Amino acid sequence: MSTPTTPLLLIGNINSYFSAKVRSYLNWRGLNFEEVHPDNDMYRNYIMKVVGVAQIPVLVDQERGENVFDTSLIIDYCEKHYAGKRSVHPDGKKQMYLGFLLEAFADEWMKLPAMHYRWSFPEQLPFLINDWMALLTPTASEPSDVIKKSMSGLKGVLPVIGVTPSTIPSIEKTYLSLLSSLSDHFTKHDFLFGSMPTLARWIRCPRRKISLLVGSLSDVLNIAVASG
């Protein structure tokens, strides 16, 4: 396995769903990287110029002069330039397909419970304000208008992505069912696909109707393990 001499820079933060995905991959791959938590100035003066929108994570390869954004593209980039003998893409066609399917499920559909459990409970607001201030305006004593606008905008996304009073019961039921299936699976196997980490471990892809996956997750995982 090759690893960059100059550390890769992961521009992300601890409360970012997708930063966690890339961070987990980089740690597993054992790559030399440092994480940078962007403040408002970095969003405005660097990320907006490089990405075009205020989006994280961004991977900066200082040796190659590359900026990569979108978690799947970041992982593909590292696999191309810094992969070892063991790829995150399995050789078996069934496992590769199921890996992409589970990645899509986690990236696109598990955002619903993630956003719901973060933003639907007013009692969490003081914690969230402190968290946002520590990341974006660490020297401030009171939340700025930028913080308030950012948090309001994220909470306002809930109905857009499908988190509404009528869907919340199903979202919570599906999420708890998933946790139960995964808990049972991990009593028998180290990873989703048995002994082999894959893309499904870090878990992205276009949104598509794959809700049936939840009801048959155990079957999907059993197929993946058996196909190895």
Helices and strands as residue ranges (DSSP letters): E 8-11, H 17-29, E 33-36, H 40-42, I 43-47, H 48-50, E 58-61, E 66-69, H 71-82, H 93-104, I 105-109, H 111-119, G 122-124, H 125-136, H 145-155, H 158-161, H 168-186, H 199-202, H 212-215, H 217-227
